[in-house]
């Protein structure tokens, strides 16, 4: 397989950051027990990572090519490796928020670099969209694994215990392995190298890119998709514990069903999208996702998981709702691939920066809104809320698709 070593490196980088980023949902649940904060205060953990992702992406997107994609990824992996070994020794709410600021900033470098590197190592738009779905599916494999990594350190008998932070020692070790693999991989970046000119024109290219109608419609799609995804993902462990009344460790383990659904959904999407146009697949997926909400929330109404000791005697709603991941999974990588394939490779760094910025803003909005609704109206209402952005996203995707054939993006 051509470029096999760098492709494996990209998979492992995404695996590491899947664990780091998506541990925010577990952190949101755990800090409520450890530091006696409410859902609204705990929800700020997600903006800590998302806003640092957005800010650094906006700053760095204009000159990520000059840094070099491989070098940027190595910097990010080195910083998070060190951070993971520090955090278990500083069990404080503020320290956890700082950790997620660092993780978010480093992921900005990773995601811009990974997305841009895909354009270098793939031959055409079909290979691009398939590889994008496969690498995003590997991201969800990391997301699946994290629930078992963290639940191993959870103490059901002492909810106030901070032993769960020891999980970061293991994650730090994996991050070091990812660093070493990338260090020994080869990436030919000659096709996207530009001369070392003043950064100012490049910086304003971001705004010029944003002003194009196709890009604006895409930004709306990315924003509302991530709002939906993060609102569900970040509060599913809390939903399992507070609404379905599962024990703490089991509530985390069973949230892994969502991650498994995402992984399977993206893997299957890589196959389905070979035969069916992405627009029809995504619209169908959103309609089915809305159906999952309408089926699962009534089942959660009278669920009582207090006596559940294993997966086999948990309430049925614990299994049904996370399957929404099957239908949400193909959306994000597909729209990202669609927009990147419309641009020349030299602009993939800029576009990746925009993707990350507005995805991060959407994620922060989803977490904060859900945290507020969760405290004010309860978990079921918080998840019913997802039907509103799903409807908006269907409209945005329709506009994006109509604009796409007409778009003539500048070289």
ROMARFI-333899 format. One record per residue (C-alpha): residue in three letters; x, y, z. Coordinates in pm, 1 decimal, padded with zeros to 6 digits. Example, Ala and Ser with C-alpha at 12.3 -4.5 7.8 and 13.67 -1.06 7.14 Angstrom:
# ROMARFI-333899
+------+----------+----------+----------+
| type |        x |        y |        z |
+------+----------+----------+----------+
|  ALA |  01230.0 | -00450.0 |  00780.0 |
|  SER |  01367.0 | -00106.0 |  00714.0 |
+------+----------+----------+----------+
# end
This chain:
# ROMARFI-333899
+------+----------+----------+----------+
| type |        x |        y |        z |
+------+----------+----------+----------+
|  UNK |  00000.0 |  00000.0 |  00000.0 |
|  UNK |  00141.4 |  00336.4 | -00105.2 |
|  UNK |  00219.7 |  00574.1 |  00185.4 |
|  UNK |  00129.5 |  00294.1 |  00429.1 |
|  UNK |  00362.0 |  00411.5 |  00706.7 |
|  UNK |  00234.6 |  00769.0 |  00718.8 |
|  UNK | -00125.0 |  00641.6 |  00693.7 |
|  UNK | -00073.4 |  00420.3 |  01000.0 |
|  UNK |  00080.6 |  00719.3 |  01175.0 |
|  UNK | -00225.8 |  00933.6 |  01098.6 |
|  UNK | -00454.4 |  00659.6 |  01232.1 |
|  UNK | -00261.8 |  00639.0 |  01560.5 |
|  UNK | -00248.5 |  01018.3 |  01601.3 |
|  UNK | -00624.2 |  01034.8 |  01564.2 |
|  UNK | -00666.4 |  00741.2 |  01803.2 |
|  UNK | -00469.9 |  00921.2 |  02077.2 |
|  UNK | -00659.4 |  01246.4 |  02040.6 |
|  UNK | -00993.9 |  01066.9 |  02024.9 |
|  UNK | -00923.9 |  00940.8 |  02376.7 |
|  UNK | -00801.0 |  01277.6 |  02502.4 |
|  UNK | -01076.2 |  01492.1 |  02353.0 |
|  UNK | -01368.6 |  01265.6 |  02423.5 |
|  UNK | -01267.4 |  01204.4 |  02783.0 |
|  UNK | -01435.9 |  01542.6 |  02837.7 |
|  UNK | -01771.7 |  01364.3 |  02870.9 |
|  UNK | -01633.0 |  01147.5 |  03151.1 |
|  UNK | -01462.9 |  01448.6 |  03309.4 |
|  UNK | -01793.4 |  01638.9 |  03305.2 |
|  UNK | -01957.6 |  01355.1 |  03496.9 |
|  UNK | -01670.0 |  01294.5 |  03737.3 |
|  UNK | -01602.6 |  01654.3 |  03842.9 |
|  UNK | -01962.5 |  01682.4 |  03956.7 |
|  UNK | -01884.9 |  01406.9 |  04209.2 |
|  UNK | -01526.0 |  01507.9 |  04286.5 |
|  UNK | -01561.1 |  01883.1 |  04322.6 |
|  UNK | -01937.2 |  01924.1 |  04387.3 |
|  UNK | -02004.5 |  02142.4 |  04082.0 |
|  UNK | -02332.9 |  02139.8 |  03887.5 |
|  UNK | -02388.4 |  02043.2 |  03523.4 |
|  UNK | -02359.3 |  02401.4 |  03398.4 |
|  UNK | -02020.0 |  02451.8 |  03565.2 |
|  UNK | -01894.9 |  02109.1 |  03454.2 |
|  UNK | -02008.3 |  02182.2 |  03096.7 |
|  UNK | -01735.2 |  02446.7 |  03071.8 |
|  UNK | -01478.7 |  02168.3 |  03037.3 |
|  UNK | -01586.7 |  02127.3 |  02675.7 |
|  UNK | -01547.3 |  02495.7 |  02580.8 |
|  UNK | -01202.1 |  02484.6 |  02741.5 |
|  UNK | -01092.3 |  02248.4 |  02466.8 |
|  UNK | -01318.8 |  02378.7 |  02191.7 |
|  UNK | -01230.2 |  02745.0 |  02228.9 |
|  UNK | -00858.5 |  02669.5 |  02242.1 |
|  UNK | -00907.5 |  02460.2 |  01926.9 |
|  UNK | -01087.3 |  02749.4 |  01758.3 |
|  UNK | -00842.3 |  03020.6 |  01863.6 |
|  UNK | -00524.9 |  02831.4 |  01775.5 |
|  UNK | -00673.6 |  02707.2 |  01447.6 |
|  UNK | -00760.9 |  03060.6 |  01343.5 |
|  UNK | -00412.1 |  03185.4 |  01429.4 |
|  UNK | -00213.7 |  02896.1 |  01282.7 |
|  UNK | -00424.5 |  02813.5 |  00974.5 |
|  UNK | -00261.2 |  03093.7 |  00774.3 |
|  UNK |  00089.9 |  02951.6 |  00811.6 |
|  UNK |  00051.5 |  02581.6 |  00898.2 |
|  UNK |  00211.7 |  02503.7 |  00561.1 |
|  UNK |  00522.8 |  02695.2 |  00665.9 |
|  UNK |  00546.3 |  02503.3 |  00992.7 |
|  UNK |  00507.0 |  02173.1 |  00810.1 |
|  UNK |  00235.9 |  01917.5 |  00878.6 |
|  UNK |  00465.8 |  01653.0 |  01023.6 |
|  UNK |  00646.1 |  01901.8 |  01249.7 |
|  UNK |  00313.4 |  02042.4 |  01376.0 |
|  UNK |  00190.7 |  01693.4 |  01466.8 |
|  UNK |  00514.5 |  01613.2 |  01650.4 |
|  UNK |  00488.7 |  01934.9 |  01854.6 |
|  UNK |  00130.1 |  01851.0 |  01953.4 |
|  UNK |  00208.2 |  01492.4 |  02052.7 |
|  UNK |  00509.1 |  01600.6 |  02258.1 |
|  UNK |  00310.2 |  01856.9 |  02457.0 |
|  UNK |  00014.6 |  01631.3 |  02535.4 |
|  UNK |  00242.6 |  01343.7 |  02634.2 |
|  UNK |  00397.9 |  01564.2 |  02902.3 |
|  UNK |  00058.0 |  01697.3 |  03014.7 |
|  UNK | -00084.6 |  01348.5 |  03061.6 |
|  UNK |  00190.2 |  01264.0 |  03310.8 |
|  UNK |  00131.2 |  01585.4 |  03508.5 |
|  UNK | -00249.5 |  01589.1 |  03552.9 |
|  UNK | -00287.2 |  01285.3 |  03787.7 |
|  UNK | -00066.9 |  01468.7 |  04036.9 |
|  UNK | -00282.5 |  01783.3 |  04036.5 |
|  UNK | -00640.6 |  01667.7 |  04117.6 |
|  UNK | -00816.8 |  02004.5 |  04096.1 |
|  UNK | -01104.8 |  02131.8 |  03883.7 |
|  UNK | -00897.0 |  02420.8 |  03746.6 |
|  UNK | -00613.9 |  02181.4 |  03653.8 |
|  UNK | -00856.3 |  01962.3 |  03458.6 |
|  UNK | -00983.1 |  02266.5 |  03269.1 |
|  UNK | -00624.5 |  02367.6 |  03188.6 |
|  UNK | -00555.2 |  02013.7 |  03063.9 |
|  UNK | -00841.3 |  02043.5 |  02816.7 |
|  UNK | -00717.5 |  02385.3 |  02701.7 |
|  UNK | -00382.2 |  02222.2 |  02621.3 |
|  UNK | -00545.2 |  01919.4 |  02456.5 |
|  UNK | -00763.8 |  02145.8 |  02243.0 |
|  UNK | -00472.5 |  02360.2 |  02126.6 |
|  UNK | -00269.0 |  02053.6 |  02034.8 |
|  UNK | -00562.1 |  01892.8 |  01853.6 |
|  UNK | -00591.9 |  02204.7 |  01639.4 |
|  UNK | -00242.1 |  02131.7 |  01507.0 |
|  UNK | -00318.6 |  01761.3 |  01467.1 |
|  UNK | -00648.3 |  01802.9 |  01283.4 |
|  UNK | -00527.3 |  02070.6 |  01042.5 |
|  UNK | -00222.0 |  01858.9 |  00967.5 |
|  UNK | -00410.8 |  01530.6 |  00929.5 |
|  UNK | -00682.6 |  01677.4 |  00705.0 |
|  UNK | -00424.5 |  01850.7 |  00488.6 |
|  UNK | -00202.2 |  01542.8 |  00470.9 |
|  UNK | -00494.0 |  01336.3 |  00337.9 |
|  UNK | -00496.2 |  01563.4 |  00032.9 |
|  UNK | -00128.2 |  01484.0 | -00025.2 |
|  UNK | -00146.3 |  01105.9 |  00005.0 |
|  UNK | -00471.5 |  01037.6 | -00184.7 |
|  UNK | -00505.1 |  01033.9 | -00563.8 |
|  UNK | -00859.6 |  01159.3 | -00629.0 |
|  UNK | -01184.5 |  01273.9 | -00464.7 |
|  UNK | -01321.5 |  00918.7 | -00434.3 |
|  UNK | -01014.0 |  00796.7 | -00248.7 |
|  UNK | -01021.9 |  01117.0 | -00042.6 |
|  UNK | -01376.6 |  01066.1 |  00086.6 |
|  UNK | -01315.2 |  00695.2 |  00157.4 |
|  UNK | -00994.3 |  00761.6 |  00350.0 |
|  UNK | -01161.0 |  01048.4 |  00537.5 |
|  UNK | -01436.8 |  00813.6 |  00655.6 |
|  UNK | -01189.5 |  00540.3 |  00750.0 |
|  UNK | -00969.4 |  00774.1 |  00951.6 |
|  UNK | -01273.5 |  00921.9 |  01126.2 |
|  UNK | -01388.0 |  00566.5 |  01203.2 |
|  UNK | -01050.5 |  00504.5 |  01367.8 |
|  UNK | -01111.3 |  00819.6 |  01570.7 |
|  UNK | -01426.2 |  00656.8 |  01702.7 |
|  UNK | -01233.2 |  00338.2 |  01784.3 |
|  UNK | -01027.9 |  00552.2 |  02020.9 |
|  UNK | -01350.0 |  00702.2 |  02149.1 |
|  UNK | -01480.7 |  00350.4 |  02218.4 |
|  UNK | -01163.0 |  00241.6 |  02397.8 |
|  UNK | -01156.4 |  00539.6 |  02633.2 |
|  UNK | -01473.3 |  00432.9 |  02816.5 |
|  UNK | -01309.3 |  00109.0 |  02924.3 |
|  UNK | -00977.2 |  00275.5 |  03004.0 |
|  UNK | -01142.2 |  00526.1 |  03236.2 |
|  UNK | -01401.1 |  00291.3 |  03386.9 |
|  UNK | -01116.8 |  00061.5 |  03498.2 |
|  UNK | -01005.1 |  00335.9 |  03737.6 |
|  UNK | -01353.2 |  00442.0 |  03855.6 |
|  UNK | -01438.9 |  00357.0 |  04217.5 |
|  UNK | -01814.8 |  00293.7 |  04250.3 |
|  UNK | -01797.7 |  00280.7 |  04629.0 |
|  UNK | -01622.6 |  00617.7 |  04657.1 |
|  UNK | -01774.6 |  00858.8 |  04399.5 |
|  UNK | -01557.4 |  01141.5 |  04530.7 |
|  UNK | -01235.0 |  00953.1 |  04443.7 |
|  UNK | -01004.3 |  01103.8 |  04179.7 |
|  UNK | -00838.6 |  00772.1 |  04090.6 |
|  UNK | -00986.5 |  00806.1 |  03739.7 |
|  UNK | -00714.0 |  01061.9 |  03664.8 |
|  UNK | -00457.6 |  00779.7 |  03665.3 |
|  UNK | -00598.5 |  00685.7 |  03324.8 |
|  UNK | -00393.2 |  00969.5 |  03179.9 |
|  UNK | -00068.9 |  00785.7 |  03259.8 |
|  UNK | -00173.2 |  00514.6 |  03011.9 |
|  UNK | -00285.5 |  00772.1 |  02755.2 |
|  UNK |  00046.5 |  00952.3 |  02790.3 |
|  UNK |  00227.5 |  00627.0 |  02714.1 |
|  UNK |  00021.7 |  00572.3 |  02397.9 |
|  UNK |  00092.9 |  00932.1 |  02296.5 |
|  UNK |  00466.9 |  00871.8 |  02322.9 |
|  UNK |  00432.7 |  00567.3 |  02094.7 |
|  UNK |  00239.3 |  00782.3 |  01844.5 |
|  UNK |  00516.0 |  01043.2 |  01861.5 |
|  UNK |  00787.6 |  00788.5 |  01787.9 |
|  UNK |  00594.4 |  00630.2 |  01499.6 |
|  UNK |  00537.8 |  00968.9 |  01337.3 |
|  UNK |  00900.0 |  01068.4 |  01393.3 |
|  UNK |  01016.4 |  00764.8 |  01195.1 |
|  UNK |  00757.4 |  00808.9 |  00915.0 |
|  UNK |  00819.8 |  00989.7 |  00585.6 |
|  UNK |  00586.6 |  01258.6 |  00450.0 |
|  UNK |  00663.7 |  01432.1 |  00121.0 |
|  UNK |  00527.3 |  01786.7 |  00162.8 |
|  UNK |  00696.3 |  01929.3 | -00147.2 |
|  UNK |  00366.6 |  01954.2 | -00338.9 |
|  UNK |  00225.6 |  02211.8 | -00097.2 |
|  UNK |  00536.1 |  02409.1 | -00004.7 |
|  UNK |  00510.8 |  02782.0 | -00060.6 |
|  UNK |  00771.5 |  03050.9 | -00047.7 |
|  UNK |  00839.8 |  03218.4 |  00285.8 |
|  UNK |  00640.1 |  03535.5 |  00220.2 |
|  UNK |  00477.3 |  03781.4 |  00458.1 |
|  UNK |  00208.2 |  03611.2 |  00666.5 |
|  UNK | -00041.4 |  03896.8 |  00630.3 |
|  UNK | -00178.0 |  03804.3 |  00283.9 |
|  UNK | -00221.5 |  03442.9 |  00393.9 |
|  UNK | -00405.9 |  03552.6 |  00706.6 |
|  UNK | -00656.4 |  03756.3 |  00508.9 |
|  UNK | -00703.6 |  03465.7 |  00272.1 |
|  UNK | -00901.8 |  03303.5 |  00553.6 |
|  UNK | -01158.1 |  03584.0 |  00541.0 |
|  UNK | -01165.7 |  03579.9 |  00161.2 |
|  UNK | -01236.1 |  03207.3 |  00171.0 |
|  UNK | -01514.2 |  03251.9 |  00428.4 |
|  UNK | -01698.6 |  03501.9 |  00212.1 |
|  UNK | -01775.0 |  03249.7 | -00062.1 |
|  UNK | -02136.5 |  03121.8 | -00045.5 |
|  UNK | -02037.9 |  02755.3 | -00064.3 |
|  UNK | -01796.6 |  02797.8 |  00227.2 |
|  UNK | -02057.5 |  02982.8 |  00433.8 |
|  UNK | -02313.1 |  02707.5 |  00376.9 |
|  UNK | -02053.5 |  02447.3 |  00473.6 |
|  UNK | -01966.6 |  02637.4 |  00793.0 |
|  UNK | -02333.9 |  02622.8 |  00895.8 |
|  UNK | -02340.1 |  02247.2 |  00830.9 |
|  UNK | -02025.7 |  02186.7 |  01036.8 |
|  UNK | -02147.8 |  02408.6 |  01322.4 |
|  UNK | -02485.0 |  02239.3 |  01365.1 |
|  UNK | -02350.3 |  01887.8 |  01317.9 |
|  UNK | -02090.7 |  01927.0 |  01592.6 |
|  UNK | -02346.4 |  02098.9 |  01816.6 |
|  UNK | -02560.4 |  01783.4 |  01790.9 |
|  UNK | -02271.2 |  01541.3 |  01828.1 |
|  UNK | -02110.5 |  01705.6 |  02131.7 |
|  UNK | -02436.2 |  01770.5 |  02314.7 |
|  UNK | -02512.4 |  01397.4 |  02301.6 |
|  UNK | -02161.2 |  01264.5 |  02350.4 |
|  UNK | -02060.1 |  01488.4 |  02640.6 |
|  UNK | -02373.5 |  01427.0 |  02843.9 |
|  UNK | -02445.9 |  01061.0 |  02768.9 |
|  UNK | -02249.7 |  00932.1 |  03074.7 |
|  UNK | -02432.0 |  01188.4 |  03291.7 |
|  UNK | -02765.4 |  01090.0 |  03132.2 |
|  UNK | -02697.0 |  00723.0 |  03206.3 |
|  UNK | -02619.5 |  00797.9 |  03570.8 |
|  UNK | -02876.4 |  01067.4 |  03654.3 |
|  UNK | -03172.0 |  00976.1 |  03430.3 |
|  UNK | -03135.6 |  00599.8 |  03382.2 |
|  UNK | -02983.7 |  00571.4 |  03733.8 |
|  UNK | -02702.1 |  00335.6 |  03639.8 |
|  UNK | -02401.8 |  00288.4 |  03872.5 |
|  UNK | -02113.9 |  00524.2 |  03793.1 |
|  UNK | -01878.1 |  00270.4 |  03634.9 |
|  UNK | -02154.8 |  00107.4 |  03429.0 |
|  UNK | -02284.3 |  00445.0 |  03311.0 |
|  UNK | -01942.1 |  00514.9 |  03159.2 |
|  UNK | -01893.7 |  00169.4 |  03009.5 |
|  UNK | -02235.2 |  00168.8 |  02842.6 |
|  UNK | -02172.8 |  00509.5 |  02689.8 |
|  UNK | -01918.9 |  00322.7 |  02475.8 |
|  UNK | -02213.1 |  00194.0 |  02268.8 |
|  UNK | -02232.3 |  00541.6 |  02115.4 |
|  UNK | -01863.7 |  00530.0 |  02021.8 |
|  UNK | -01900.8 |  00180.6 |  01875.4 |
|  UNK | -02200.5 |  00301.9 |  01674.0 |
|  UNK | -01995.5 |  00589.7 |  01534.2 |
|  UNK | -01709.7 |  00358.2 |  01441.2 |
|  UNK | -01940.0 |  00111.1 |  01265.5 |
|  UNK | -02138.7 |  00390.5 |  01098.8 |
|  UNK | -01827.4 |  00549.5 |  00950.2 |
|  UNK | -01686.8 |  00218.1 |  00837.6 |
|  UNK | -02013.8 |  00129.3 |  00662.5 |
|  UNK | -02033.5 |  00479.2 |  00515.6 |
|  UNK | -01699.4 |  00421.6 |  00344.6 |
|  UNK | -01868.4 |  00132.4 |  00161.1 |
|  UNK | -02212.2 |  00284.2 |  00098.3 |
|  UNK | -02072.5 |  00611.3 | -00034.4 |
|  UNK | -01905.6 |  00422.7 | -00319.2 |
|  UNK | -02251.3 |  00357.0 | -00465.0 |
|  UNK | -02483.8 |  00630.7 | -00337.3 |
|  UNK | -02431.4 |  01008.3 | -00357.8 |
|  UNK | -02333.4 |  01156.8 | -00021.1 |
|  UNK | -02627.7 |  01402.8 | -00006.3 |
|  UNK | -02895.8 |  01132.5 | -00014.8 |
|  UNK | -02706.8 |  00923.5 |  00240.6 |
|  UNK | -02675.0 |  01214.0 |  00485.2 |
|  UNK | -03036.4 |  01331.0 |  00461.0 |
|  UNK | -03157.4 |  00974.6 |  00521.2 |
|  UNK | -02922.0 |  00945.2 |  00817.5 |
|  UNK | -03054.6 |  01262.5 |  00980.6 |
|  UNK | -03415.9 |  01148.9 |  00945.1 |
|  UNK | -03327.9 |  00813.5 |  01103.5 |
|  UNK | -03132.7 |  00987.1 |  01381.8 |
|  UNK | -03436.8 |  01198.4 |  01466.3 |
|  UNK | -03640.5 |  00877.5 |  01476.1 |
|  UNK | -03398.0 |  00730.1 |  01731.6 |
|  UNK | -03455.2 |  01027.4 |  01963.5 |
|  UNK | -03832.6 |  00987.6 |  01936.4 |
|  UNK | -03808.4 |  00614.6 |  02013.2 |
|  UNK | -03549.6 |  00623.6 |  02292.8 |
|  UNK | -03664.6 |  00914.6 |  02509.9 |
|  UNK | -04008.9 |  00766.8 |  02591.3 |
|  UNK | -03831.4 |  00440.9 |  02686.3 |
|  UNK | -03617.5 |  00638.2 |  02931.6 |
|  UNK | -03926.5 |  00781.2 |  03102.8 |
|  UNK | -03964.9 |  00505.5 |  03361.2 |
|  UNK | -03623.4 |  00342.0 |  03336.5 |
|  UNK | -03460.9 |  00240.6 |  03664.5 |
|  UNK | -03107.6 |  00106.6 |  03645.6 |
|  UNK | -03023.0 |  00123.7 |  04016.0 |
|  UNK | -03013.7 | -00254.8 |  04042.7 |
|  UNK | -02818.9 | -00302.9 |  03720.2 |
|  UNK | -02487.2 | -00474.6 |  03787.3 |
|  UNK | -02391.9 | -00576.7 |  03432.6 |
|  UNK | -02475.7 | -00486.5 |  03073.7 |
|  UNK | -02732.9 | -00766.5 |  03068.2 |
|  UNK | -02975.1 | -00617.8 |  03320.2 |
|  UNK | -02951.3 | -00250.4 |  03220.5 |
|  UNK | -03265.4 | -00067.0 |  03096.2 |
|  UNK | -03333.9 | -00104.8 |  02723.4 |
|  UNK | -03305.7 |  00271.7 |  02670.3 |
|  UNK | -02936.6 |  00239.6 |  02758.7 |
|  UNK | -02892.9 |  00037.4 |  02439.6 |
|  UNK | -03135.7 |  00212.4 |  02206.2 |
|  UNK | -03038.2 |  00579.0 |  02227.1 |
|  UNK | -02660.4 |  00538.8 |  02164.3 |
|  UNK | -02742.0 |  00369.0 |  01832.4 |
|  UNK | -02804.7 |  00720.6 |  01703.5 |
|  UNK | -02430.3 |  00720.0 |  01635.6 |
|  UNK | -02484.9 |  00484.7 |  01339.2 |
|  UNK | -02677.0 |  00758.5 |  01159.7 |
|  UNK | -02482.8 |  01065.6 |  01272.8 |
|  UNK | -02146.9 |  00904.3 |  01194.7 |
|  UNK | -02117.7 |  00959.7 |  00815.4 |
|  UNK | -02215.6 |  01327.2 |  00819.8 |
|  UNK | -01903.1 |  01504.7 |  00942.1 |
|  UNK | -01633.9 |  01327.4 |  00736.0 |
|  UNK | -01852.2 |  01339.1 |  00425.7 |
|  UNK | -01915.5 |  01713.5 |  00430.8 |
|  UNK | -01550.4 |  01779.0 |  00517.9 |
|  UNK | -01435.0 |  01568.4 |  00226.2 |
|  UNK | -01686.5 |  01736.1 | -00005.9 |
|  UNK | -01555.0 |  02083.5 |  00073.6 |
|  UNK | -01185.6 |  01990.9 |  00074.1 |
|  UNK | -01219.0 |  01811.4 | -00259.6 |
|  UNK | -01355.8 |  02137.0 | -00404.4 |
|  UNK | -01037.7 |  02327.0 | -00316.6 |
|  UNK | -00680.5 |  02318.3 | -00449.1 |
|  UNK | -00441.7 |  02133.4 | -00218.7 |
|  UNK | -00253.6 |  02451.4 | -00127.2 |
|  UNK | -00572.2 |  02581.4 |  00040.6 |
|  UNK | -00648.1 |  02267.7 |  00238.7 |
|  UNK | -00460.8 |  02408.7 |  00539.7 |
|  UNK | -00675.5 |  02724.2 |  00539.5 |
|  UNK | -00996.5 |  02528.8 |  00492.3 |
|  UNK | -00899.8 |  02279.6 |  00762.7 |
|  UNK | -00851.6 |  02573.9 |  00995.7 |
|  UNK | -01203.3 |  02697.9 |  00921.9 |
|  UNK | -01346.2 |  02349.2 |  00970.6 |
|  UNK | -01182.1 |  02324.8 |  01311.4 |
|  UNK | -01277.3 |  02677.8 |  01422.9 |
|  UNK | -01648.6 |  02646.1 |  01350.4 |
|  UNK | -01665.2 |  02284.8 |  01463.9 |
|  UNK | -01515.2 |  02393.2 |  01795.9 |
|  UNK | -01764.4 |  02677.8 |  01832.9 |
|  UNK | -02048.6 |  02435.7 |  01757.9 |
|  UNK | -01916.5 |  02187.6 |  02013.2 |
|  UNK | -01894.9 |  02453.8 |  02284.1 |
|  UNK | -02245.3 |  02576.4 |  02206.8 |
|  UNK | -02383.9 |  02221.6 |  02220.6 |
|  UNK | -02220.1 |  02144.3 |  02553.8 |
|  UNK | -02322.2 |  02470.1 |  02724.8 |
|  UNK | -02680.3 |  02462.1 |  02595.0 |
|  UNK | -02723.8 |  02097.0 |  02694.4 |
|  UNK | -02571.7 |  02158.8 |  03038.5 |
|  UNK | -02816.8 |  02443.0 |  03097.4 |
|  UNK | -03119.5 |  02244.6 |  02978.4 |
|  UNK | -03002.9 |  01939.9 |  03176.4 |
|  UNK | -02999.4 |  02140.3 |  03501.9 |
|  UNK | -03317.0 |  02336.9 |  03429.2 |
|  UNK | -03545.6 |  02079.4 |  03265.1 |
|  UNK | -03381.4 |  01736.5 |  03299.0 |
|  UNK | -03185.6 |  01499.7 |  03077.3 |
|  UNK | -03472.5 |  01379.2 |  02856.4 |
|  UNK | -03563.7 |  01736.1 |  02755.9 |
|  UNK | -03195.1 |  01809.9 |  02691.3 |
|  UNK | -03176.2 |  01525.4 |  02439.8 |
|  UNK | -03512.7 |  01607.3 |  02282.0 |
|  UNK | -03356.0 |  01946.3 |  02206.5 |
|  UNK | -03129.2 |  01776.7 |  01948.5 |
|  UNK | -03427.9 |  01752.2 |  01712.1 |
|  UNK | -03409.6 |  02128.1 |  01649.9 |
|  UNK | -03050.7 |  02142.2 |  01518.2 |
|  UNK | -03114.8 |  01820.1 |  01321.5 |
|  UNK | -03391.9 |  01998.1 |  01132.4 |
|  UNK | -03172.1 |  02302.2 |  01071.8 |
|  UNK | -02889.3 |  02078.3 |  00950.7 |
|  UNK | -03114.7 |  01917.4 |  00687.4 |
|  UNK | -03186.5 |  02266.8 |  00550.9 |
|  UNK | -02817.0 |  02363.4 |  00557.5 |
|  UNK | -02713.4 |  02045.2 |  00375.3 |
|  UNK | -02970.3 |  02113.8 |  00104.0 |
|  UNK | -02832.0 |  02464.2 |  00049.5 |
|  UNK | -02473.1 |  02332.0 |  00052.9 |
|  UNK | -02555.0 |  02069.4 | -00210.7 |
|  UNK | -02727.5 |  02321.1 | -00438.2 |
|  UNK | -02434.5 |  02560.5 | -00421.3 |
|  UNK | -02166.6 |  02298.2 | -00474.9 |
|  UNK | -02200.3 |  02246.1 | -00855.3 |
|  UNK | -02217.9 |  02623.5 | -00910.6 |
|  UNK | -01912.5 |  02700.7 | -00706.4 |
|  UNK | -01594.5 |  02809.5 | -00884.9 |
|  UNK | -01347.5 |  02845.7 | -00604.0 |
|  UNK | -01036.1 |  03039.3 | -00687.8 |
|  UNK | -00706.2 |  02868.4 | -00724.9 |
+------+----------+----------+----------+
# end
